[in-house]
Amino acid sequence: LLRKCFDPIWNSLAGIDAENFLTLERVDVGKGARLFEGVDVRPIYEDITPRKHNYNKNTKSSCCCHSSCVRYLHIAEKDDKYSIGIFVFHPYARMPLHDHPEMCVISRVLYGDLRKTSLDLPLDDD
């Protein structure tokens, strides 16, 4: 049943042409992030700037001015139904362990590489 529900979504994600969608610039292999085998692109991380409302008046800086910040491009949202966005990570960035309670997350790497570790809580014997 889940496969029947998610296959159309997954197929749509798989069909995204990241190079055109994000207007990616090709660079020599080994000089950028991998788009697909034999094709590298210039990372867009530095091109995405934080919104002005993220500015912290106390520190006089943006909360997103360092390389560990995850940047986000909002695509669409329907209240209480779904939210679609693109997370842009700095090269070698790490995302802290976190949970998505009462959510289903479907994701796809548009370009670059990803190493993922998934963890499950052990079932209680009670």
N, CA, C and O atoms as CSV, one atom per row, in Angstrom:
chain,resi,resn,atom,element,x,y,z
A,1,LEU,N,N,0.819,-1.198,0.000
A,1,LEU,CA,C,0.000,0.000,0.000
A,1,LEU,C,C,0.864,1.263,0.000
A,1,LEU,O,O,0.585,2.204,-0.743
A,2,LEU,N,N,1.919,1.286,0.836
A,2,LEU,CA,C,2.781,2.461,0.873
A,2,LEU,C,C,3.473,2.683,-0.473
A,2,LEU,O,O,3.578,3.814,-0.948
A,3,ARG,N,N,3.932,1.614,-1.068
A,3,ARG,CA,C,4.605,1.742,-2.367
A,3,ARG,C,C,3.668,2.370,-3.404
A,3,ARG,O,O,4.090,3.206,-4.203
A,4,LYS,N,N,2.399,1.962,-3.384
A,4,LYS,CA,C,1.410,2.506,-4.322
A,4,LYS,C,C,1.247,4.016,-4.108
A,4,LYS,O,O,1.079,4.766,-5.069
A,5,CYS,N,N,1.296,4.453,-2.857
A,5,CYS,CA,C,1.146,5.872,-2.539
A,5,CYS,C,C,2.398,6.678,-2.879
A,5,CYS,O,O,2.297,7.800,-3.376
A,6,PHE,N,N,3.572,6.113,-2.614
A,6,PHE,CA,C,4.799,6.877,-2.751
A,6,PHE,C,C,5.484,6.751,-4.096
A,6,PHE,O,O,6.304,7.606,-4.431
A,7,ASP,N,N,5.191,5.737,-4.877
A,7,ASP,CA,C,5.833,5.593,-6.181
A,7,ASP,C,C,5.648,6.815,-7.080
A,7,ASP,O,O,6.621,7.248,-7.696
A,8,PRO,N,N,4.447,7.392,-7.188
A,8,PRO,CA,C,4.317,8.586,-8.032
A,8,PRO,C,C,5.177,9.755,-7.543
A,8,PRO,O,O,5.735,10.502,-8.347
A,9,ILE,N,N,5.278,9.903,-6.231
A,9,ILE,CA,C,6.098,10.974,-5.670
A,9,ILE,C,C,7.566,10.710,-5.968
A,9,ILE,O,O,8.280,11.598,-6.433
A,10,TRP,N,N,8.014,9.488,-5.700
A,10,TRP,CA,C,9.410,9.133,-5.940
A,10,TRP,C,C,9.757,9.285,-7.424
A,10,TRP,O,O,10.830,9.787,-7.759
A,11,ASN,N,N,8.869,8.858,-8.301
A,11,ASN,CA,C,9.129,8.981,-9.736
A,11,ASN,C,C,9.233,10.442,-10.150
A,11,ASN,O,O,10.047,10.789,-11.005
A,12,SER,N,N,8.418,11.295,-9.553
A,12,SER,CA,C,8.505,12.732,-9.837
A,12,SER,C,C,9.829,13.303,-9.363
A,12,SER,O,O,10.456,14.090,-10.073
A,13,LEU,N,N,10.261,12.914,-8.165
A,13,LEU,CA,C,11.553,13.383,-7.653
A,13,LEU,C,C,12.699,12.901,-8.540
A,13,LEU,O,O,13.629,13.654,-8.829
A,14,ALA,N,N,12.624,11.657,-8.961
A,14,ALA,CA,C,13.676,11.091,-9.808
A,14,ALA,C,C,13.749,11.804,-11.152
A,14,ALA,O,O,14.809,11.834,-11.778
A,15,GLY,N,N,12.648,12.373,-11.598
A,15,GLY,CA,C,12.611,13.040,-12.892
A,15,GLY,C,C,13.068,14.491,-12.882
A,15,GLY,O,O,13.099,15.133,-13.932
A,16,ILE,N,N,13.424,15.017,-11.714
A,16,ILE,CA,C,13.864,16.410,-11.646
A,16,ILE,C,C,15.225,16.550,-12.322
A,16,ILE,O,O,16.161,15.815,-12.009
A,17,ASP,N,N,15.325,17.483,-13.235
A,17,ASP,CA,C,16.593,17.806,-13.888
A,17,ASP,C,C,17.249,18.915,-13.069
A,17,ASP,O,O,16.997,20.099,-13.294
A,18,ALA,N,N,18.084,18.521,-12.127
A,18,ALA,CA,C,18.683,19.485,-11.197
A,18,ALA,C,C,19.525,20.523,-11.919
A,18,ALA,O,O,19.561,21.681,-11.504
A,19,GLU,N,N,20.190,20.138,-12.972
A,19,GLU,CA,C,21.056,21.082,-13.689
A,19,GLU,C,C,20.254,22.265,-14.231
A,19,GLU,O,O,20.684,23.411,-14.101
A,20,ASN,N,N,19.116,22.006,-14.824
A,20,ASN,CA,C,18.274,23.085,-15.344
A,20,ASN,C,C,17.465,23.761,-14.247
A,20,ASN,O,O,17.336,24.985,-14.237
A,21,PHE,N,N,16.917,22.972,-13.319
A,21,PHE,CA,C,16.076,23.517,-12.254
A,21,PHE,C,C,16.835,24.519,-11.395
A,21,PHE,O,O,16.299,25.566,-11.035
A,22,LEU,N,N,18.087,24.197,-11.067
A,22,LEU,CA,C,18.891,25.050,-10.200
A,22,LEU,C,C,19.890,25.912,-10.983
A,22,LEU,O,O,20.703,26.616,-10.385
A,23,THR,N,N,19.830,25.857,-12.305
A,23,THR,CA,C,20.747,26.583,-13.183
A,23,THR,C,C,22.198,26.333,-12.767
A,23,THR,O,O,22.956,27.266,-12.502
A,24,LEU,N,N,22.563,25.056,-12.717
A,24,LEU,CA,C,23.899,24.666,-12.282
A,24,LEU,C,C,24.910,24.863,-13.409
A,24,LEU,O,O,24.606,24.665,-14.585
A,25,GLU,N,N,26.115,25.256,-13.017
A,25,GLU,CA,C,27.207,25.488,-13.965
A,25,GLU,C,C,28.162,24.299,-13.921
A,25,GLU,O,O,28.681,23.951,-12.860
A,26,ARG,N,N,28.392,23.678,-15.079
A,26,ARG,CA,C,29.326,22.545,-15.142
A,26,ARG,C,C,30.763,23.020,-14.982
A,26,ARG,O,O,31.147,24.081,-15.472
A,27,VAL,N,N,31.553,22.197,-14.276
A,27,VAL,CA,C,32.984,22.459,-14.099
A,27,VAL,C,C,33.735,21.171,-14.423
A,27,VAL,O,O,33.128,20.115,-14.601
A,28,ASP,N,N,35.068,21.270,-14.496
A,28,ASP,CA,C,35.869,20.082,-14.772
A,28,ASP,C,C,35.632,19.021,-13.702
A,28,ASP,O,O,35.443,19.339,-12.528
A,29,VAL,N,N,35.644,17.761,-14.120
A,29,VAL,CA,C,35.449,16.649,-13.181
A,29,VAL,C,C,36.531,16.722,-12.105
A,29,VAL,O,O,37.711,16.904,-12.405
A,30,GLY,N,N,36.112,16.578,-10.856
A,30,GLY,CA,C,37.023,16.661,-9.726
A,30,GLY,C,C,37.151,18.072,-9.165
A,30,GLY,O,O,37.816,18.270,-8.148
A,31,LYS,N,N,36.528,19.052,-9.806
A,31,LYS,CA,C,36.627,20.452,-9.368
A,31,LYS,C,C,35.308,20.971,-8.797
A,31,LYS,O,O,35.181,22.168,-8.535
A,32,GLY,N,N,34.337,20.102,-8.602
A,32,GLY,CA,C,33.046,20.543,-8.094
A,32,GLY,C,C,32.318,19.397,-7.421
A,32,GLY,O,O,32.928,18.409,-7.010
A,33,ALA,N,N,31.015,19.540,-7.313
A,33,ALA,CA,C,30.158,18.502,-6.733
A,33,ALA,C,C,29.636,17.623,-7.863
A,33,ALA,O,O,29.353,18.110,-8.958
A,34,ARG,N,N,29.511,16.334,-7.595
A,34,ARG,CA,C,29.088,15.393,-8.622
A,34,ARG,C,C,27.603,15.536,-8.905
A,34,ARG,O,O,26.775,15.408,-8.003
A,35,LEU,N,N,27.267,15.803,-10.165
A,35,LEU,CA,C,25.878,15.831,-10.602
A,35,LEU,C,C,25.456,14.416,-10.980
A,35,LEU,O,O,24.410,13.935,-10.543
A,36,PHE,N,N,26.254,13.770,-11.775
A,36,PHE,CA,C,26.131,12.347,-12.096
A,36,PHE,C,C,27.478,11.900,-12.626
A,36,PHE,O,O,28.358,12.733,-12.841
A,37,GLU,N,N,27.659,10.626,-12.838
A,37,GLU,CA,C,28.953,10.060,-13.232
A,37,GLU,C,C,29.553,10.834,-14.400
A,37,GLU,O,O,28.953,10.920,-15.472
A,38,GLY,N,N,30.740,11.397,-14.185
A,38,GLY,CA,C,31.452,12.120,-15.233
A,38,GLY,C,C,31.069,13.577,-15.397
A,38,GLY,O,O,31.608,14.254,-16.273
A,39,VAL,N,N,30.140,14.091,-14.566
A,39,VAL,CA,C,29.729,15.497,-14.672
A,39,VAL,C,C,29.711,16.119,-13.273
A,39,VAL,O,O,28.991,15.669,-12.381
A,40,ASP,N,N,30.519,17.159,-13.110
A,40,ASP,CA,C,30.558,17.915,-11.857
A,40,ASP,C,C,30.003,19.314,-12.100
A,40,ASP,O,O,30.047,19.823,-13.220
A,41,VAL,N,N,29.480,19.929,-11.043
A,41,VAL,CA,C,28.935,21.281,-11.133
A,41,VAL,C,C,29.488,22.143,-10.008
A,41,VAL,O,O,29.928,21.637,-8.975
A,42,ARG,N,N,29.457,23.458,-10.228
A,42,ARG,CA,C,29.886,24.391,-9.193
A,42,ARG,C,C,28.823,24.394,-8.100
A,42,ARG,O,O,27.645,24.610,-8.387
A,43,PRO,N,N,29.223,24.158,-6.854
A,43,PRO,CA,C,28.244,24.186,-5.758
A,43,PRO,C,C,27.568,25.554,-5.654
A,43,PRO,O,O,28.195,26.581,-5.917
A,44,ILE,N,N,26.300,25.565,-5.272
A,44,ILE,CA,C,25.534,26.816,-5.189
A,44,ILE,C,C,25.380,27.317,-3.757
A,44,ILE,O,O,24.664,28.290,-3.519
A,45,TYR,N,N,26.037,26.671,-2.807
A,45,TYR,CA,C,25.855,27.011,-1.399
A,45,TYR,C,C,26.051,28.506,-1.135
A,45,TYR,O,O,25.221,29.130,-0.473
A,46,GLU,N,N,27.136,29.080,-1.645
A,46,GLU,CA,C,27.439,30.486,-1.374
A,46,GLU,C,C,26.458,31.431,-2.055
A,46,GLU,O,O,26.355,32.594,-1.665
A,47,ASP,N,N,25.734,30.952,-3.069
A,47,ASP,CA,C,24.783,31.799,-3.795
A,47,ASP,C,C,23.466,31.982,-3.051
A,47,ASP,O,O,22.692,32.884,-3.372
A,48,ILE,N,N,23.208,31.140,-2.068
A,48,ILE,CA,C,21.943,31.186,-1.337
A,48,ILE,C,C,22.196,31.905,-0.021
A,48,ILE,O,O,22.936,31.419,0.834
A,49,THR,N,N,21.575,33.064,0.129
A,49,THR,CA,C,21.830,33.872,1.312
A,49,THR,C,C,20.655,33.785,2.276
A,49,THR,O,O,19.518,33.557,1.862
A,50,PRO,N,N,20.933,33.965,3.557
A,50,PRO,CA,C,19.848,33.927,4.544
A,50,PRO,C,C,18.892,35.089,4.355
A,50,PRO,O,O,19.270,36.142,3.842
A,51,ARG,N,N,17.663,34.893,4.770
A,51,ARG,CA,C,16.690,35.976,4.752
A,51,ARG,C,C,17.060,37.006,5.805
A,51,ARG,O,O,17.708,36.683,6.800
A,52,LYS,N,N,16.652,38.226,5.585
A,52,LYS,CA,C,16.989,39.305,6.515
A,52,LYS,C,C,16.373,39.086,7.891
A,52,LYS,O,O,16.932,39.559,8.880
A,53,HIS,N,N,15.240,38.387,7.994
A,53,HIS,CA,C,14.628,38.208,9.312
A,53,HIS,C,C,15.434,37.258,10.193
A,53,HIS,O,O,15.126,37.111,11.376
A,54,ASN,N,N,16.466,36.608,9.638
A,54,ASN,CA,C,17.336,35.752,10.439
A,54,ASN,C,C,18.425,36.557,11.145
A,54,ASN,O,O,19.218,35.998,11.903
A,55,TYR,N,N,18.466,37.843,10.903
A,55,TYR,CA,C,19.489,38.700,11.478
A,55,TYR,C,C,19.295,38.797,12.988
A,55,TYR,O,O,18.188,39.050,13.463
A,56,ASN,N,N,20.368,38.596,13.730
A,56,ASN,CA,C,20.328,38.639,15.183
A,56,ASN,C,C,20.833,40.006,15.642
A,56,ASN,O,O,22.010,40.320,15.467
A,57,LYS,N,N,19.957,40.818,16.224
A,57,LYS,CA,C,20.330,42.171,16.646
A,57,LYS,C,C,21.367,42.160,17.766
A,57,LYS,O,O,22.174,43.084,17.864
A,58,ASN,N,N,21.358,41.129,18.612
A,58,ASN,CA,C,22.298,41.085,19.736
A,58,ASN,C,C,23.728,40.838,19.266
A,58,ASN,O,O,24.664,41.464,19.764
A,59,THR,N,N,23.897,39.932,18.315
A,59,THR,CA,C,25.250,39.616,17.846
A,59,THR,C,C,25.605,40.374,16.579
A,59,THR,O,O,26.743,40.319,16.114
A,60,LYS,N,N,24.624,41.086,16.016
A,60,LYS,CA,C,24.799,41.838,14.771
A,60,LYS,C,C,25.295,40.942,13.637
A,60,LYS,O,O,26.147,41.336,12.840
A,61,SER,N,N,24.755,39.755,13.585
A,61,SER,CA,C,25.127,38.838,12.513
A,61,SER,C,C,23.943,37.956,12.162
A,61,SER,O,O,22.961,37.880,12.900
A,62,SER,N,N,24.053,37.309,11.051
A,62,SER,CA,C,23.023,36.378,10.618
A,62,SER,C,C,23.284,35.041,11.285
A,62,SER,O,O,24.430,34.687,11.561
A,63,CYS,N,N,22.217,34.300,11.542
A,63,CYS,CA,C,22.391,32.979,12.142
A,63,CYS,C,C,22.934,31.996,11.114
A,63,CYS,O,O,23.217,30.845,11.447
A,64,CYS,N,N,23.078,32.431,9.888
A,64,CYS,CA,C,23.438,31.512,8.819
A,64,CYS,C,C,24.664,31.986,8.046
A,64,CYS,O,O,24.723,31.826,6.827
A,65,CYS,N,N,25.632,32.559,8.729
A,65,CYS,CA,C,26.779,33.118,8.018
A,65,CYS,C,C,27.986,32.192,8.043
A,65,CYS,O,O,29.039,32.550,7.516
A,66,HIS,N,N,27.865,31.036,8.627
A,66,HIS,CA,C,28.999,30.126,8.715
A,66,HIS,C,C,28.748,28.880,7.880
A,66,HIS,O,O,27.625,28.617,7.452
A,67,SER,N,N,29.814,28.117,7.655
A,67,SER,CA,C,29.740,27.004,6.719
A,67,SER,C,C,28.923,25.818,7.218
A,67,SER,O,O,28.578,24.943,6.423
A,68,SER,N,N,28.602,25.763,8.507
A,68,SER,CA,C,27.823,24.626,9.002
A,68,SER,C,C,26.323,24.856,8.875
A,68,SER,O,O,25.532,23.958,9.167
A,69,CYS,N,N,25.928,26.035,8.446
A,69,CYS,CA,C,24.514,26.369,8.322
A,69,CYS,C,C,23.903,25.649,7.124
A,69,CYS,O,O,24.507,25.577,6.054
A,70,VAL,N,N,22.722,25.128,7.315
A,70,VAL,CA,C,21.972,24.509,6.225
A,70,VAL,C,C,21.066,25.585,5.649
A,70,VAL,O,O,20.288,26.204,6.375
A,71,ARG,N,N,21.165,25.803,4.355
A,71,ARG,CA,C,20.337,26.815,3.704
A,71,ARG,C,C,19.155,26.141,3.040
A,71,ARG,O,O,19.216,24.957,2.709
A,72,TYR,N,N,18.091,26.879,2.844
A,72,TYR,CA,C,16.821,26.290,2.419
A,72,TYR,C,C,16.172,27.138,1.328
A,72,TYR,O,O,16.097,28.362,1.435
A,73,LEU,N,N,15.707,26.467,0.284
A,73,LEU,CA,C,14.938,27.110,-0.772
A,73,LEU,C,C,13.509,26.596,-0.665
A,73,LEU,O,O,13.265,25.406,-0.868
A,74,HIS,N,N,12.573,27.464,-0.353
A,74,HIS,CA,C,11.175,27.059,-0.221
A,74,HIS,C,C,10.553,26.928,-1.614
A,74,HIS,O,O,10.689,27.827,-2.444
A,75,ILE,N,N,9.877,25.816,-1.865
A,75,ILE,CA,C,9.253,25.578,-3.167
A,75,ILE,C,C,7.737,25.730,-3.073
A,75,ILE,O,O,7.149,26.515,-3.817
A,76,ALA,N,N,7.104,24.995,-2.177
A,76,ALA,CA,C,5.639,25.047,-2.056
A,76,ALA,C,C,5.213,24.508,-0.696
A,76,ALA,O,O,5.958,23.787,-0.032
A,77,GLU,N,N,3.996,24.875,-0.298
A,77,GLU,CA,C,3.453,24.379,0.969
A,77,GLU,C,C,1.934,24.429,0.929
A,77,GLU,O,O,1.342,25.351,0.369
A,78,LYS,N,N,1.324,23.437,1.523
A,78,LYS,CA,C,-0.127,23.409,1.715
A,78,LYS,C,C,-0.331,23.090,3.186
A,78,LYS,O,O,0.072,22.027,3.657
A,79,ASP,N,N,-0.957,24.011,3.915
A,79,ASP,CA,C,-1.120,23.856,5.358
A,79,ASP,C,C,-1.659,22.484,5.733
A,79,ASP,O,O,-2.623,21.992,5.147
A,80,ASP,N,N,-1.018,21.883,6.719
A,80,ASP,CA,C,-1.414,20.590,7.278
A,80,ASP,C,C,-1.396,19.446,6.267
A,80,ASP,O,O,-1.962,18.384,6.528
A,81,LYS,N,N,-0.754,19.651,5.118
A,81,LYS,CA,C,-0.676,18.594,4.096
A,81,LYS,C,C,0.772,18.269,3.742
A,81,LYS,O,O,1.225,17.141,3.934
A,82,TYR,N,N,1.492,19.258,3.227
A,82,TYR,CA,C,2.867,19.013,2.811
A,82,TYR,C,C,3.656,20.312,2.736
A,82,TYR,O,O,3.095,21.407,2.709
A,83,SER,N,N,4.955,20.156,2.705
A,83,SER,CA,C,5.880,21.251,2.488
A,83,SER,C,C,6.983,20.716,1.592
A,83,SER,O,O,7.502,19.624,1.825
A,84,ILE,N,N,7.343,21.479,0.568
A,84,ILE,CA,C,8.385,21.054,-0.363
A,84,ILE,C,C,9.478,22.113,-0.349
A,84,ILE,O,O,9.205,23.305,-0.492
A,85,GLY,N,N,10.692,21.673,-0.180
A,85,GLY,CA,C,11.806,22.611,-0.176
A,85,GLY,C,C,13.093,21.904,-0.532
A,85,GLY,O,O,13.153,20.675,-0.586
A,86,ILE,N,N,14.114,22.691,-0.772
A,86,ILE,CA,C,15.433,22.166,-1.090
A,86,ILE,C,C,16.389,22.638,-0.004
A,86,ILE,O,O,16.520,23.836,0.246
A,87,PHE,N,N,17.050,21.692,0.633
A,87,PHE,CA,C,18.086,22.008,1.609
A,87,PHE,C,C,19.416,22.020,0.877
A,87,PHE,O,O,19.714,21.119,0.093
A,88,VAL,N,N,20.209,23.045,1.138
A,88,VAL,CA,C,21.511,23.170,0.498
A,88,VAL,C,C,22.568,23.150,1.603
A,88,VAL,O,O,22.583,24.008,2.485
A,89,PHE,N,N,23.440,22.160,1.531
A,89,PHE,CA,C,24.469,21.969,2.546
A,89,PHE,C,C,25.826,22.429,2.026
A,89,PHE,O,O,26.127,22.286,0.841
A,90,HIS,N,N,26.626,22.972,2.905
A,90,HIS,CA,C,28.012,23.289,2.600
A,90,HIS,C,C,28.751,21.964,2.393
A,90,HIS,O,O,28.399,20.967,3.025
A,91,PRO,N,N,29.761,21.929,1.531
A,91,PRO,CA,C,30.527,20.686,1.388
A,91,PRO,C,C,31.023,20.178,2.747
A,91,PRO,O,O,31.522,20.948,3.567
A,92,TYR,N,N,30.879,18.900,2.961
A,92,TYR,CA,C,31.284,18.197,4.191
A,92,TYR,C,C,30.431,18.560,5.400
A,92,TYR,O,O,30.818,18.269,6.531
A,93,ALA,N,N,29.293,19.184,5.186
A,93,ALA,CA,C,28.411,19.546,6.301
A,93,ALA,C,C,27.807,18.300,6.930
A,93,ALA,O,O,27.717,17.248,6.297
A,94,ARG,N,N,27.401,18.432,8.165
A,94,ARG,CA,C,26.740,17.349,8.890
A,94,ARG,C,C,25.428,17.882,9.442
A,94,ARG,O,O,25.321,19.039,9.847
A,95,MET,N,N,24.438,17.002,9.446
A,95,MET,CA,C,23.157,17.363,10.030
A,95,MET,C,C,23.047,16.617,11.362
A,95,MET,O,O,23.292,15.411,11.412
A,96,PRO,N,N,22.687,17.306,12.427
A,96,PRO,CA,C,22.589,16.628,13.725
A,96,PRO,C,C,21.458,15.601,13.737
A,96,PRO,O,O,20.496,15.700,12.975
A,97,LEU,N,N,21.596,14.641,14.598
A,97,LEU,CA,C,20.557,13.642,14.801
A,97,LEU,C,C,19.264,14.354,15.175
A,97,LEU,O,O,19.253,15.202,16.068
A,98,HIS,N,N,18.187,14.014,14.498
A,98,HIS,CA,C,16.904,14.642,14.784
A,98,HIS,C,C,15.775,13.711,14.360
A,98,HIS,O,O,16.001,12.690,13.711
A,99,ASP,N,N,14.580,14.076,14.732
A,99,ASP,CA,C,13.412,13.246,14.485
A,99,ASP,C,C,12.383,14.052,13.693
A,99,ASP,O,O,12.418,15.282,13.672
A,100,HIS,N,N,11.480,13.341,13.052
A,100,HIS,CA,C,10.365,13.963,12.335
A,100,HIS,C,C,9.068,13.323,12.838
A,100,HIS,O,O,8.467,12.510,12.135
A,101,PRO,N,N,8.639,13.681,14.040
A,101,PRO,CA,C,7.439,13.040,14.587
A,101,PRO,C,C,6.206,13.342,13.734
A,101,PRO,O,O,5.984,14.473,13.301
A,102,GLU,N,N,5.431,12.314,13.513
A,102,GLU,CA,C,4.186,12.400,12.750
A,102,GLU,C,C,4.400,12.986,11.348
A,102,GLU,O,O,3.521,13.652,10.801
A,103,MET,N,N,5.574,12.726,10.783
A,103,MET,CA,C,5.874,13.201,9.434
A,103,MET,C,C,6.462,12.051,8.623
A,103,MET,O,O,7.054,11.119,9.169
A,104,CYS,N,N,6.288,12.137,7.346
A,104,CYS,CA,C,6.936,11.222,6.422
A,104,CYS,C,C,7.852,12.075,5.556
A,104,CYS,O,O,7.396,13.037,4.937
A,105,VAL,N,N,9.114,11.744,5.504
A,105,VAL,CA,C,10.082,12.522,4.742
A,105,VAL,C,C,10.514,11.723,3.527
A,105,VAL,O,O,10.953,10.578,3.638
A,106,ILE,N,N,10.382,12.341,2.378
A,106,ILE,CA,C,10.850,11.747,1.132
A,106,ILE,C,C,11.911,12.692,0.601
A,106,ILE,O,O,11.660,13.888,0.455
A,107,SER,N,N,13.093,12.169,0.311
A,107,SER,CA,C,14.153,13.050,-0.121
A,107,SER,C,C,14.929,12.477,-1.291
A,107,SER,O,O,14.896,11.278,-1.567
A,108,ARG,N,N,15.626,13.372,-1.964
A,108,ARG,CA,C,16.472,12.989,-3.087
A,108,ARG,C,C,17.662,13.936,-3.111
A,108,ARG,O,O,17.506,15.137,-2.889
A,109,VAL,N,N,18.834,13.412,-3.375
A,109,VAL,CA,C,20.020,14.235,-3.539
A,109,VAL,C,C,20.013,14.744,-4.981
A,109,VAL,O,O,20.057,13.950,-5.920
A,110,LEU,N,N,19.958,16.076,-5.157
A,110,LEU,CA,C,19.934,16.644,-6.505
A,110,LEU,C,C,21.328,16.662,-7.125
A,110,LEU,O,O,21.479,16.421,-8.322
A,111,TYR,N,N,22.341,16.946,-6.317
A,111,TYR,CA,C,23.715,16.835,-6.783
A,111,TYR,C,C,24.616,16.689,-5.575
A,111,TYR,O,O,24.241,17.064,-4.464
A,112,GLY,N,N,25.800,16.147,-5.787
A,112,GLY,CA,C,26.735,15.887,-4.702
A,112,GLY,C,C,26.564,14.466,-4.199
A,112,GLY,O,O,25.880,13.653,-4.821
A,113,ASP,N,N,27.181,14.177,-3.088
A,113,ASP,CA,C,27.135,12.847,-2.493
A,113,ASP,C,C,26.619,12.955,-1.076
A,113,ASP,O,O,26.700,14.011,-0.448
A,114,LEU,N,N,26.086,11.853,-0.579
A,114,LEU,CA,C,25.494,11.831,0.753
A,114,LEU,C,C,25.843,10.519,1.434
A,114,LEU,O,O,25.780,9.450,0.828
A,115,ARG,N,N,26.208,10.619,2.696
A,115,ARG,CA,C,26.360,9.428,3.526
A,115,ARG,C,C,25.338,9.551,4.638
A,115,ARG,O,O,25.330,10.539,5.372
A,116,LYS,N,N,24.477,8.552,4.768
A,116,LYS,CA,C,23.355,8.614,5.697
A,116,LYS,C,C,23.480,7.503,6.732
A,116,LYS,O,O,23.871,6.380,6.414
A,117,THR,N,N,23.149,7.828,7.946
A,117,THR,CA,C,23.055,6.840,9.014
A,117,THR,C,C,21.661,6.953,9.601
A,117,THR,O,O,21.272,8.027,10.059
A,118,SER,N,N,20.903,5.871,9.596
A,118,SER,CA,C,19.559,5.860,10.168
A,118,SER,C,C,19.575,5.031,11.441
A,118,SER,O,O,20.234,3.995,11.520
A,119,LEU,N,N,18.850,5.498,12.417
A,119,LEU,CA,C,18.791,4.812,13.699
A,119,LEU,C,C,17.341,4.587,14.091
A,119,LEU,O,O,16.480,5.426,13.826
A,120,ASP,N,N,17.077,3.462,14.718
A,120,ASP,CA,C,15.758,3.168,15.261
A,120,ASP,C,C,15.912,2.907,16.748
A,120,ASP,O,O,16.911,2.337,17.190
A,121,LEU,N,N,14.932,3.321,17.505
A,121,LEU,CA,C,14.925,3.006,18.932
A,121,LEU,C,C,14.569,1.549,19.118
A,121,LEU,O,O,13.733,1.017,18.388
A,122,PRO,N,N,15.196,0.891,20.093
A,122,PRO,CA,C,14.841,-0.508,20.342
A,122,PRO,C,C,13.409,-0.606,20.865
A,122,PRO,O,O,12.934,0.277,21.580
A,123,LEU,N,N,12.747,-1.666,20.508
A,123,LEU,CA,C,11.389,-1.904,21.000
A,123,LEU,C,C,11.433,-2.280,22.460
A,123,LEU,O,O,12.320,-3.020,22.887
A,124,ASP,N,N,10.485,-1.779,23.233
A,124,ASP,CA,C,10.395,-2.134,24.647
A,124,ASP,C,C,9.898,-3.571,24.761
A,124,ASP,O,O,9.087,-4.014,23.948
A,125,ASP,N,N,10.380,-4.301,25.767
A,125,ASP,CA,C,9.918,-5.659,26.003
A,125,ASP,C,C,8.565,-5.676,26.705
A,125,ASP,O,O,7.908,-6.715,26.762
A,126,ASP,N,N,8.146,-4.528,27.238
A,126,ASP,CA,C,6.899,-4.456,28.003
A,126,ASP,C,C,5.700,-4.548,27.118
A,126,ASP,O,O,4.570,-4.504,27.604
